[in-house]
Amino acid sequence: MNNMFFDNWEGIVRAFIITILGYSALIIAIRISGKRTLAKMNAFDFIVTIALGSCLAAISLNKNIALAEGVVVLSTLIGLQFLITFASVRFKQVKLFVSGQPVMLVYKGNMLSEIMKKERITIDEIFVAARSKGIVNLDQIEVVILETTGDLNVILTSEAVGKFPETFKDVLQRPEYIKKNLKFSHP
């Protein structure tokens, strides 16, 4: 019980040095693997990132894991990510397996409810994405796409482009516009 808060200075110094070295090795490995490793994450990238963080923590805190073993694990994970992304660029089947594909959730202002349920996207999330683009009426939306990164991409109709404020901040500065055009409500 008395070593719950402090065991010895050797453990603290080891954790400090190993964390710095492991972190440095991780940065070097990520830089070698290229910019794709740091790109906006899809599910596969998220899993690799969590695994890398877990490995770095294990290397730093577990006295039974040598730095060299940890560096091999970190490098292997980054190497696997490199190979998978390399293959996904060259083979459509690999890309679809790893990343999935974008899904349309709204088409010409109409919500595709069954697809939204399947993708676990709520109406409120659609409204948030629309408002973030300055859209105050679903009729202004051509499509809303759920990207493989989890982002919602809102594309305006050709009639709406140029007619409406580009940011929600612009809308808030024009109360007469809100009164005239705000038609968001739950069905």
Backbone as a printed PyTorch tensor [residue, N CA C, xyz], in Angstrom:
tensor([[[  0.8270,  -1.2010,   0.0000],
         [  0.0000,   0.0000,   0.0000],
         [  0.8640,   1.2550,   0.0000]],

        [[  2.0460,   1.1910,   0.5890],
         [  2.8620,   2.3960,   0.6500],
         [  3.5570,   2.7040,  -0.6760]],

        [[  3.5180,   1.7980,  -1.6820],
         [  4.1000,   2.1230,  -2.9780],
         [  3.0340,   2.5100,  -4.0070]],

        [[  1.8050,   2.7740,  -3.5500],
         [  0.7370,   3.1630,  -4.4510],
         [  1.0230,   4.5260,  -5.0920]],

        [[  1.6270,   5.4470,  -4.3630],
         [  1.8900,   6.7850,  -4.8750],
         [  3.3360,   6.9740,  -5.3170]],

        [[  4.2300,   6.2000,  -4.7450],
         [  5.6450,   6.3380,  -5.1000],
         [  6.3520,   5.0360,  -4.7810]],

        [[  7.0380,   4.5110,  -5.7810],
         [  7.7740,   3.2740,  -5.5820],
         [  9.2490,   3.5890,  -5.3890]],

        [[  9.8410,   4.1670,  -6.4460],
         [ 11.2440,   4.5780,  -6.3480],
         [ 11.5630,   5.5270,  -7.4990]],

        [[ 12.6860,   6.2100,  -7.3700],
         [ 13.0970,   7.1660,  -8.3980],
         [ 13.5010,   6.4690,  -9.6860]],

        [[ 13.9850,   5.2660,  -9.6000],
         [ 14.4120,   4.5280, -10.7870],
         [ 13.2340,   4.3260, -11.7510]],

        [[ 12.0720,   3.9700, -11.2300],
         [ 10.8810,   3.7780, -12.0570],
         [ 10.4270,   5.0710, -12.7220]],

        [[ 10.5100,   6.1620, -11.9820],
         [ 10.1010,   7.4600, -12.5330],
         [ 11.0610,   7.8930, -13.6420]],

        [[ 12.3570,   7.7550, -13.3990],
         [ 13.3640,   8.1310, -14.4030],
         [ 13.2070,   7.2480, -15.6460]],

        [[ 12.9980,   5.9350, -15.4330],
         [ 12.8060,   5.0160, -16.5610],
         [ 11.6020,   5.4220, -17.3960]],

        [[ 10.4700,   5.6670, -16.7360],
         [  9.2480,   6.0580, -17.4480],
         [  9.4790,   7.3510, -18.2310]],

        [[ 10.1610,   8.3090, -17.6430],
         [ 10.4440,   9.5840, -18.2980],
         [ 11.3020,   9.3730, -19.5480]],

        [[ 12.3930,   8.6450, -19.4100],
         [ 13.3220,   8.4370, -20.5330],
         [ 12.6890,   7.5820, -21.6200]],

        [[ 12.0320,   6.4850, -21.2420],
         [ 11.4180,   5.5940, -22.2240],
         [ 10.2850,   6.3130, -22.9750]],

        [[  9.5160,   7.1470, -22.2720],
         [  8.4430,   7.8940, -22.9370],
         [  9.0180,   8.8430, -23.9840]],

        [[ 10.0780,   9.5490, -23.6380],
         [ 10.7120,  10.4630, -24.5970],
         [ 11.2460,   9.6870, -25.7990]],

        [[ 11.9310,   8.5890, -25.5480],
         [ 12.4970,   7.7970, -26.6500],
         [ 11.4050,   7.1350, -27.4950]],

        [[ 10.3840,   6.5920, -26.8420],
         [  9.2760,   5.9640, -27.5700],
         [  8.5150,   6.9850, -28.3970]],

        [[  8.2800,   8.1470, -27.8280],
         [  7.5930,   9.2290, -28.5350],
         [  8.4200,   9.6720, -29.7460]],

        [[  9.7110,   9.8150, -29.5570],
         [ 10.6060,  10.2040, -30.6540],
         [ 10.5880,   9.1540, -31.7610]],

        [[ 10.6270,   7.8870, -31.3840],
         [ 10.5750,   6.8120, -32.3750],
         [  9.2540,   6.8450, -33.1350]],

        [[  8.1670,   7.1190, -32.4270],
         [  6.8560,   7.2010, -33.0630],
         [  6.8090,   8.3500, -34.0700]],

        [[  7.3370,   9.5020, -33.7010],
         [  7.3620,  10.6450, -34.6180],
         [  8.1810,  10.3150, -35.8630]],

        [[  9.3420,   9.7110, -35.6730],
         [ 10.2020,   9.3430, -36.8110],
         [  9.4740,   8.3620, -37.7260]],

        [[  8.8480,   7.3490, -37.1410],
         [  8.1330,   6.3460, -37.9400],
         [  6.9730,   6.9800, -38.7050]],

        [[  6.2490,   7.8850, -38.0790],
         [  5.1250,   8.5560, -38.7420],
         [  5.6340,   9.4380, -39.8760]],

        [[  6.7170,  10.1540, -39.6440],
         [  7.2850,  11.0080, -40.7020],
         [  7.7660,  10.1660, -41.8860]],

        [[  8.3620,   9.0270, -41.6100],
         [  8.8390,   8.1490, -42.6880],
         [  7.6720,   7.5870, -43.4880]],

        [[  6.5700,   7.2730, -42.8050],
         [  5.4310,   6.6440, -43.4890],
         [  4.6640,   7.6110, -44.3760]],

        [[  4.8300,   8.9000, -44.1990],
         [  4.2080,   9.8800, -45.0880],
         [  3.0040,  10.5750, -44.4920]],

        [[  2.5000,  11.5450, -45.2280],
         [  1.4030,  12.3960, -44.7720],
         [  0.0950,  11.6370, -44.5870]],

        [[ -0.0950,  10.5510, -45.2950],
         [ -1.3430,   9.7840, -45.2030],
         [ -1.6070,   9.3080, -43.7840]],

        [[ -0.5400,   9.0320, -43.0420],
         [ -0.6930,   8.5740, -41.6630],
         [ -1.3700,   9.6350, -40.8060]],

        [[ -1.2010,  10.9030, -41.1820],
         [ -1.7600,  11.9940, -40.3940],
         [ -3.0210,  12.5820, -41.0130]],

        [[ -3.5130,  11.9750, -42.0860],
         [ -4.6880,  12.5000, -42.7830],
         [ -5.9270,  12.3740, -41.9100]],

        [[ -6.9820,  13.0160, -42.3500],
         [ -8.2490,  12.9150, -41.6360],
         [ -8.6330,  11.4430, -41.5200]],

        [[ -9.0570,  11.0450, -40.3390],
         [ -9.1870,   9.6210, -40.0410],
         [-10.5080,   9.0030, -40.4910]],

        [[-10.3970,   7.8240, -41.0580],
         [-11.5540,   6.9560, -41.2340],
         [-11.4770,   5.9290, -40.0940]],

        [[-12.3420,   4.9430, -40.0910],
         [-12.3680,   3.9700, -38.9830],
         [-11.0400,   3.2240, -38.8540]],

        [[-10.4560,   2.8440, -39.9700],
         [ -9.1770,   2.1290, -39.9510],
         [ -8.0790,   2.9910, -39.3240]],

        [[ -7.9890,   4.2480, -39.7440],
         [ -6.9770,   5.1560, -39.2020],
         [ -7.1810,   5.3620, -37.7000]],

        [[ -8.4390,   5.4500, -37.2850],
         [ -8.7530,   5.6290, -35.8710],
         [ -8.2540,   4.4410, -35.0470]],

        [[ -8.4730,   3.2350, -35.5600],
         [ -8.0260,   2.0310, -34.8560],
         [ -6.5100,   2.0130, -34.7300]],

        [[ -5.8140,   2.3430, -35.8070],
         [ -4.3510,   2.3750, -35.7690],
         [ -3.8650,   3.4260, -34.7750]],

        [[ -4.5110,   4.5820, -34.7530],
         [ -4.1210,   5.6430, -33.8220],
         [ -4.2970,   5.1970, -32.3750]],

        [[ -5.4140,   4.5610, -32.0730],
         [ -5.6480,   4.0500, -30.7150],
         [ -4.5930,   3.0050, -30.3630]],

        [[ -4.3040,   2.1100, -31.2930],
         [ -3.2970,   1.0670, -31.0520],
         [ -1.9190,   1.6810, -30.8120]],

        [[ -1.5690,   2.7030, -31.5850],
         [ -0.2750,   3.3650, -31.3930],
         [ -0.1940,   4.0090, -30.0070]],

        [[ -1.2580,   4.6740, -29.6140],
         [ -1.2810,   5.3000, -28.2930],
         [ -1.1820,   4.2740, -27.1790]],

        [[ -1.8930,   3.1840, -27.3360],
         [ -1.8510,   2.1150, -26.3470],
         [ -0.4490,   1.5180, -26.2340]],

        [[  0.1780,   1.3150, -27.3810],
         [  1.5430,   0.7610, -27.3790],
         [  2.5240,   1.7160, -26.7270]],

        [[  2.4250,   2.9870, -27.0350],
         [  3.3230,   3.9660, -26.4240],
         [  3.1330,   3.9920, -24.9090]],

        [[  1.8950,   3.9070, -24.4600],
         [  1.6320,   3.8700, -23.0150],
         [  2.2240,   2.6110, -22.3900]],

        [[  2.0610,   1.4800, -23.0550],
         [  2.6060,   0.2220, -22.5270],
         [  4.1320,   0.2770, -22.4560]],

        [[  4.7530,   0.8110, -23.4960],
         [  6.2160,   0.9290, -23.5050],
         [  6.6810,   1.8140, -22.3570]],

        [[  5.9510,   2.9080, -22.1450],
         [  6.3420,   3.8720, -21.1210],
         [  6.1710,   3.3370, -19.7060]],

        [[  5.1230,   2.5710, -19.4650],
         [  4.7700,   2.1910, -18.1000],
         [  5.1130,   0.7580, -17.7000]],

        [[  5.2210,  -0.1350, -18.6610],
         [  5.4630,  -1.5350, -18.3390],
         [  6.9640,  -1.8320, -18.3680]],

        [[  7.5070,  -2.1380, -17.2230],
         [  8.9520,  -2.3960, -17.1070],
         [  9.3700,  -3.6830, -17.8180]],

        [[  8.4110,  -4.5370, -18.1370],
         [  8.7200,  -5.7930, -18.8080],
         [  8.8280,  -5.6540, -20.3280]],

        [[  8.5230,  -4.4700, -20.8440],
         [  8.6110,  -4.2340, -22.2930],
         [  9.8350,  -3.3600, -22.5560]],

        [[ 10.7800,  -3.9090, -23.2990],
         [ 11.9830,  -3.1490, -23.6450],
         [ 11.6480,  -2.1270, -24.7230]],

        [[ 12.3990,  -1.0400, -24.7490],
         [ 12.1890,   0.0060, -25.7430],
         [ 12.2810,  -0.5660, -27.1640]],

        [[ 13.2520,  -1.4210, -27.4150],
         [ 13.4250,  -1.9970, -28.7520],
         [ 12.1880,  -2.7860, -29.1710]],

        [[ 11.6010,  -3.5510, -28.2650],
         [ 10.3800,  -4.2950, -28.5780],
         [  9.2340,  -3.3350, -28.8970]],

        [[  9.1360,  -2.2840, -28.1180],
         [  8.0870,  -1.2840, -28.3460],
         [  8.2350,  -0.5990, -29.6840]],

        [[  9.4650,  -0.2600, -30.0450],
         [  9.7130,   0.3900, -31.3340],
         [  9.3440,  -0.5480, -32.4790]],

        [[  9.6230,  -1.8410, -32.3120],
         [  9.2320,  -2.8210, -33.3390],
         [  7.7130,  -2.8470, -33.4890]],

        [[  6.9870,  -2.8360, -32.3860],
         [  5.5220,  -2.8590, -32.4460],
         [  4.9980,  -1.5840, -33.1090]],

        [[  5.4990,  -0.4170, -32.6880],
         [  5.0640,   0.8430, -33.2820],
         [  5.3460,   0.8580, -34.7900]],

        [[  6.5410,   0.4550, -35.1530],
         [  6.9300,   0.4350, -36.5700],
         [  6.0860,  -0.5590, -37.3630]],

        [[  5.7710,  -1.6920, -36.7630],
         [  4.9480,  -2.6910, -37.4360],
         [  3.5440,  -2.1510, -37.6900]],

        [[  2.9470,  -1.4990, -36.6970],
         [  1.6100,  -0.9180, -36.8770],
         [  1.6150,   0.1350, -37.9830]],

        [[  2.6070,   0.9950, -37.9720],
         [  2.6860,   2.0310, -39.0080],
         [  2.9630,   1.3950, -40.3670]],

        [[  3.8110,   0.3680, -40.3990],
         [  4.0730,  -0.3460, -41.6470],
         [  2.8190,  -1.0010, -42.1970]],

        [[  2.0230,  -1.6150, -41.3150],
         [  0.7640,  -2.2240, -41.7470],
         [ -0.1980,  -1.1710, -42.2940]],

        [[ -0.2620,  -0.0330, -41.6110],
         [ -1.1210,   1.0430, -42.1110],
         [ -0.6400,   1.4990, -43.4890]],

        [[  0.6650,   1.6260, -43.6560],
         [  1.2180,   2.0120, -44.9550],
         [  0.8310,   0.9990, -46.0320]],

        [[  0.9800,  -0.2900, -45.7270],
         [  0.6440,  -1.3310, -46.7060],
         [ -0.8410,  -1.3330, -47.0600]],

        [[ -1.6940,  -1.1880, -46.0620],
         [ -3.1400,  -1.1810, -46.3070],
         [ -3.5270,   0.0370, -47.1420]],

        [[ -3.0010,   1.2070, -46.8050],
         [ -3.3400,   2.3970, -47.5900],
         [ -2.7500,   2.3040, -48.9940]],

        [[ -1.5670,   1.7340, -49.1200],
         [ -0.9440,   1.5080, -50.4360],
         [ -1.8520,   0.6200, -51.2750]],

        [[ -2.3450,  -0.4600, -50.6830],
         [ -3.2380,  -1.3870, -51.4010],
         [ -4.5890,  -0.7420, -51.6890]],

        [[ -5.0740,   0.0840, -50.7630],
         [ -6.3930,   0.6920, -50.9750],
         [ -6.3820,   1.7090, -52.1070]],

        [[ -5.2320,   2.2980, -52.3760],
         [ -5.1230,   3.2300, -53.4960],
         [ -5.1300,   2.4690, -54.8220]],

        [[ -4.6510,   1.2380, -54.8120],
         [ -4.5110,   0.4560, -56.0360],
         [ -5.6650,  -0.5200, -56.2880]],

        [[ -6.3580,  -0.9220, -55.2260],
         [ -7.4230,  -1.9170, -55.3730],
         [ -8.7010,  -1.4040, -54.7090]],

        [[ -9.7380,  -1.2380, -55.5270],
         [-10.9970,  -0.6870, -55.0340],
         [-11.6040,  -1.5490, -53.9160]],

        [[-11.4720,  -2.8750, -54.0300],
         [-12.0440,  -3.7710, -53.0220],
         [-11.4040,  -3.5350, -51.6540]],

        [[-10.1040,  -3.3150, -51.6410],
         [ -9.4110,  -3.0450, -50.3770],
         [ -9.8950,  -1.7160, -49.8010]],

        [[-10.0150,  -0.6870, -50.6530],
         [-10.4750,   0.6230, -50.1910],
         [-11.8720,   0.5230, -49.5890]],

        [[-12.7790,  -0.1850, -50.2830],
         [-14.1380,  -0.3280, -49.7730],
         [-14.1630,  -1.0870, -48.4560]],

        [[-13.3240,  -2.1060, -48.3350],
         [-13.2620,  -2.8850, -47.0960],
         [-12.7450,  -2.0330, -45.9350]],

        [[-11.7050,  -1.2570, -46.1850],
         [-11.0600,  -0.4740, -45.1270],
         [-11.8550,   0.7860, -44.8000]],

        [[-12.2900,   1.5140, -45.8200],
         [-12.8920,   2.8300, -45.6060],
         [-14.4020,   2.8610, -45.7050]],

        [[-14.9730,   1.8970, -46.4140],
         [-16.3950,   1.9850, -46.7010],
         [-16.5990,   2.9480, -47.8520]],

        [[-17.8290,   3.4210, -48.0150],
         [-18.0830,   4.3980, -49.0650],
         [-19.0530,   5.4470, -48.5570]],

        [[-19.0170,   6.6270, -49.1530],
         [-19.9480,   7.6890, -48.7290],
         [-21.3920,   7.2640, -48.9580]],

        [[-22.2870,   7.8240, -48.1510],
         [-23.7000,   7.4710, -48.2300],
         [-24.5300,   8.7470, -48.2860]],

        [[-25.5140,   8.7820, -49.2010],
         [-26.4000,   9.9320, -49.3050],
         [-27.5050,   9.8200, -48.2490]],

        [[-27.7030,  10.9060, -47.4920],
         [-28.7090,  10.9250, -46.4300],
         [-29.9050,  11.8210, -46.7580]],

        [[-29.6640,  12.8580, -47.5850],
         [-30.7190,  13.7730, -48.0120],
         [-30.5630,  13.9460, -49.5180]],

        [[-31.6930,  13.9050, -50.2290],
         [-31.6630,  14.1170, -51.6700],
         [-32.7660,  15.1030, -52.0410]],

        [[-32.3540,  16.2170, -52.6490],
         [-33.2780,  17.2760, -53.0760],
         [-34.2050,  17.7010, -51.9340]],

        [[-33.6110,  17.9010, -50.7570],
         [-34.3600,  18.3840, -49.6070],
         [-35.1480,  17.3260, -48.8580]],

        [[-35.1670,  16.0920, -49.3480],
         [-35.9190,  15.0110, -48.6960],
         [-34.9660,  14.1000, -47.9310]],

        [[-35.2740,  13.8930, -46.6710],
         [-34.4490,  13.0160, -45.8490],
         [-34.7230,  11.5610, -46.2100]],

        [[-33.6620,  10.7970, -46.3580],
         [-33.7660,   9.3700, -46.6590],
         [-33.7390,   8.6210, -45.3230]],

        [[-34.8920,   8.5310, -44.7050],
         [-35.0320,   8.0600, -43.3220],
         [-34.4580,   6.6790, -43.0710]],

        [[-34.7120,   5.7460, -43.9700],
         [-34.2180,   4.3770, -43.7580],
         [-32.6920,   4.3420, -43.7460]],

        [[-32.0930,   5.0890, -44.6550],
         [-30.6240,   5.1320, -44.6970],
         [-30.0920,   5.8280, -43.4500]],

        [[-30.7640,   6.9060, -43.0270],
         [-30.3420,   7.6110, -41.8090],
         [-30.4040,   6.6810, -40.6040]],

        [[-31.4430,   5.8720, -40.5030],
         [-31.5520,   4.9110, -39.4020],
         [-30.4210,   3.9020, -39.4550]],

        [[-30.1660,   3.3780, -40.6520],
         [-29.1070,   2.3820, -40.8210],
         [-27.7420,   2.9540, -40.4240]],

        [[-27.5140,   4.2140, -40.7620],
         [-26.2210,   4.8600, -40.4670],
         [-26.2010,   5.5120, -39.0760]],

        [[-27.3320,   5.4460, -38.3700],
         [-27.4640,   6.0080, -37.0270],
         [-27.1890,   7.5230, -37.0030]],

        [[-27.7880,   8.2210, -37.9550],
         [-27.6890,   9.6750, -38.0570],
         [-29.0560,  10.2560, -37.7330]],

        [[-29.0920,  11.2390, -36.8490],
         [-30.3600,  11.8420, -36.4550],
         [-30.6730,  13.0650, -37.3210]],

        [[-31.9270,  13.4460, -37.2870],
         [-32.3790,  14.6450, -37.9890],
         [-31.6230,  15.8600, -37.4520]],

        [[-31.4360,  15.8970, -36.1450],
         [-30.7220,  17.0270, -35.5430],
         [-29.3040,  17.1600, -36.0940]],

        [[-28.6410,  16.0380, -36.3450],
         [-27.2920,  16.1000, -36.9010],
         [-27.3070,  16.6760, -38.3160]],

        [[-28.3360,  16.3660, -39.0730],
         [-28.4900,  16.9500, -40.4120],
         [-28.6810,  18.4590, -40.2890]],

        [[-29.5430,  18.8710, -39.3640],
         [-29.7910,  20.3000, -39.1620],
         [-28.5210,  21.0390, -38.7360]],

        [[-27.7470,  20.4360, -37.8540],
         [-26.4920,  21.0590, -37.4120],
         [-25.5500,  21.2460, -38.6010]],

        [[-25.4200,  20.2160, -39.4250],
         [-24.5460,  20.3110, -40.5990],
         [-25.0450,  21.3950, -41.5560]],

        [[-26.3570,  21.4720, -41.7480],
         [-26.9210,  22.4890, -42.6410],
         [-26.6890,  23.8890, -42.0750]],

        [[-26.9670,  24.0780, -40.7910],
         [-26.7780,  25.4000, -40.1800],
         [-25.3190,  25.8340, -40.2320]],

        [[-24.4000,  24.8760, -40.0920],
         [-22.9860,  25.2410, -40.1340],
         [-22.5840,  25.7700, -41.5130]],

        [[-23.3840,  25.4610, -42.5310],
         [-23.1580,  25.9750, -43.8870],
         [-24.0210,  27.2010, -44.1770]],

        [[-24.7810,  27.6700, -43.1710],
         [-25.6330,  28.8400, -43.3640],
         [-26.9550,  28.5220, -44.0300]],

        [[-27.3380,  27.2780, -44.0440],
         [-28.5750,  26.8600, -44.6960],
         [-29.6920,  26.8640, -43.6660]],

        [[-30.7830,  27.5290, -43.9950],
         [-31.8950,  27.6230, -43.0550],
         [-33.1600,  26.9490, -43.5660]],

        [[-33.0880,  26.3200, -44.7300],
         [-34.2610,  25.6870, -45.3160],
         [-33.8090,  24.4240, -46.0480]],

        [[-34.4390,  23.3050, -45.7720],
         [-34.0570,  22.0550, -46.4250],
         [-34.2050,  22.1010, -47.9390]],

        [[-35.0610,  22.9860, -48.4340],
         [-35.2310,  23.1150, -49.8840],
         [-33.9540,  23.6210, -50.5610]],

        [[-33.0530,  24.2020, -49.7960],
         [-31.7920,  24.7050, -50.3370],
         [-30.7690,  23.5910, -50.5390]],

        [[-31.0770,  22.4010, -50.0310],
         [-30.1080,  21.3040, -50.0440],
         [-30.3560,  20.3890, -51.2390]],

        [[-29.3100,  20.1770, -52.0130],
         [-29.3570,  19.1820, -53.0990],
         [-29.1330,  17.7970, -52.4990]],

        [[-28.0200,  17.6310, -51.7670],
         [-27.7220,  16.3660, -51.0950],
         [-26.9520,  16.6200, -49.8070]],

        [[-27.0870,  15.6770, -48.8800],
         [-26.2250,  15.5910, -47.7000],
         [-25.5940,  14.2130, -47.7620]],

        [[-24.2750,  14.1960, -47.6710],
         [-23.5340,  12.9430, -47.7870],
         [-22.8010,  12.6670, -46.4800]],

        [[-22.9260,  11.4440, -45.9810],
         [-22.1300,  10.9880, -44.8470],
         [-20.8460,  10.4320, -45.4330]],

        [[-19.7400,  11.1390, -45.1800],
         [-18.4470,  10.7340, -45.7310],
         [-17.8710,   9.5730, -44.9230]],

        [[-16.8620,   8.9340, -45.4570],
         [-16.2400,   7.7920, -44.7770],
         [-15.5270,   8.2120, -43.4970]],

        [[-15.2580,   9.4980, -43.3410],
         [-14.6270,  10.0120, -42.1160],
         [-15.6550,  10.3160, -41.0340]],

        [[-16.9450,  10.2060, -41.3850],
         [-18.0060,  10.5310, -40.4320],
         [-18.5160,  11.9510, -40.5850]],

        [[-17.8810,  12.7430, -41.4410],
         [-18.3330,  14.1140, -41.6810],
         [-19.6100,  14.1120, -42.5040]],

        [[-20.4430,  15.1340, -42.2820],
         [-21.6270,  15.3320, -43.1040],
         [-21.3190,  16.4590, -44.0820]],

        [[-21.3930,  16.1650, -45.3640],
         [-21.1340,  17.1390, -46.4090],
         [-22.4630,  17.6080, -46.9670]],

        [[-22.7100,  18.9230, -46.9240],
         [-23.9680,  19.4890, -47.4000],
         [-23.6970,  20.2080, -48.7190]],

        [[-24.4510,  19.8460, -49.7560],
         [-24.2840,  20.4590, -51.0690],
         [-25.5790,  21.1870, -51.4150]],

        [[-25.4340,  22.4730, -51.7330],
         [-26.5840,  23.3150, -52.0460],
         [-27.1440,  23.0220, -53.4380]],

        [[-28.4220,  23.3480, -53.6190],
         [-29.0040,  23.2930, -54.9520],
         [-28.3990,  24.4130, -55.7870]],

        [[-28.4680,  24.2840, -57.0980],
         [-27.9070,  25.3330, -57.9670],
         [-28.6580,  26.6470, -57.7740]],

        [[-29.9490,  26.5820, -57.4610],
         [-30.7290,  27.8000, -57.2190],
         [-30.2940,  28.5000, -55.9260]],

        [[-29.8820,  27.7210, -54.9390],
         [-29.5150,  28.2890, -53.6400],
         [-28.1210,  28.9170, -53.6510]],

        [[-27.2560,  28.4400, -54.5230],
         [-25.8890,  28.9650, -54.5600],
         [-25.9390,  30.4390, -54.9310]],

        [[-25.3540,  31.2620, -54.0950],
         [-25.2830,  32.6900, -54.3590],
         [-26.4650,  33.4860, -53.8520]],

        [[-27.5910,  32.8360, -53.5640],
         [-28.7660,  33.5510, -53.0950],
         [-28.8110,  33.6700, -51.5800]],

        [[-28.1000,  32.7820, -50.8890],
         [-28.2200,  32.7220, -49.4500],
         [-26.8820,  33.0170, -48.8030]],

        [[-26.9060,  33.4680, -47.5720],
         [-25.6460,  33.7220, -46.8650],
         [-24.8030,  32.4570, -46.8050]],

        [[-23.4790,  32.6260, -46.8670],
         [-22.5900,  31.4650, -46.8750],
         [-22.3000,  30.9190, -45.4910]],

        [[-22.4510,  31.7270, -44.4760],
         [-22.1910,  31.2270, -43.1240],
         [-23.3870,  31.5340, -42.2380]],

        [[-23.5460,  30.7510, -41.2210],
         [-24.6500,  30.9680, -40.2970],
         [-24.4930,  32.3000, -39.5740]],

        [[-23.2620,  32.7620, -39.3970],
         [-22.9920,  34.0640, -38.7710],
         [-23.6610,  35.1700, -39.5880]],

        [[-23.5750,  35.0660, -40.9230],
         [-24.2320,  36.0480, -41.7860],
         [-25.7350,  36.0560, -41.5490]],

        [[-26.3150,  34.8770, -41.3720],
         [-27.7550,  34.7690, -41.1410],
         [-28.1290,  35.4450, -39.8240]],

        [[-27.3370,  35.2010, -38.7940],
         [-27.6390,  35.7760, -37.4890],
         [-27.5900,  37.3030, -37.5190]],

        [[-26.8400,  37.8650, -38.4280],
         [-26.7390,  39.3200, -38.5290],
         [-27.8970,  39.9120, -39.3290]],

        [[-28.7720,  39.0600, -39.8610],
         [-29.8930,  39.5240, -40.6750],
         [-31.2020,  38.9240, -40.1620]],

        [[-31.7640,  39.4850, -39.0740],
         [-32.9800,  38.8980, -38.4880],
         [-34.1590,  38.8420, -39.4540]],

        [[-34.2650,  39.7810, -40.3760],
         [-35.3810,  39.7450, -41.3290],
         [-35.2860,  38.5080, -42.2220]],

        [[-34.0820,  38.0700, -42.5140],
         [-33.8640,  36.8660, -43.3160],
         [-34.3310,  35.6330, -42.5510]],

        [[-34.0250,  35.5910, -41.2630],
         [-34.4350,  34.4610, -40.4260],
         [-35.9530,  34.3570, -40.3870]],

        [[-36.6190,  35.4830, -40.1220],
         [-38.0790,  35.4580, -40.0330],
         [-38.7150,  34.9850, -41.3400]],

        [[-38.1400,  35.4010, -42.4550],
         [-38.7020,  35.0800, -43.7540],
         [-38.4040,  33.6430, -44.1800]],

        [[-37.2180,  33.1090, -43.8280],
         [-36.7550,  31.8470, -44.4100],
         [-36.5520,  30.6810, -43.4540]],

        [[-36.5810,  30.8920, -42.1700],
         [-36.3010,  29.8080, -41.2440],
         [-37.4630,  28.8260, -41.2220]],

        [[-37.2490,  27.6490, -41.7830],
         [-38.3170,  26.6540, -41.8950],
         [-37.9090,  25.3200, -41.3310]],

        [[-36.8400,  25.2890, -40.5560],
         [-36.4100,  24.0140, -39.9690],
         [-37.3710,  23.6360, -38.8690]],

        [[-37.9240,  22.4840, -38.9640],
         [-38.7380,  21.9390, -37.8860],
         [-38.7070,  20.4360, -38.0360]],

        [[-38.9570,  19.7570, -36.9450],
         [-38.9690,  18.3010, -36.9910],
         [-40.2500,  17.8290, -37.6750]],

        [[-40.1240,  16.8470, -38.5550],
         [-41.3240,  16.3130, -39.2280],
         [-42.2370,  15.6000, -38.2580]]])
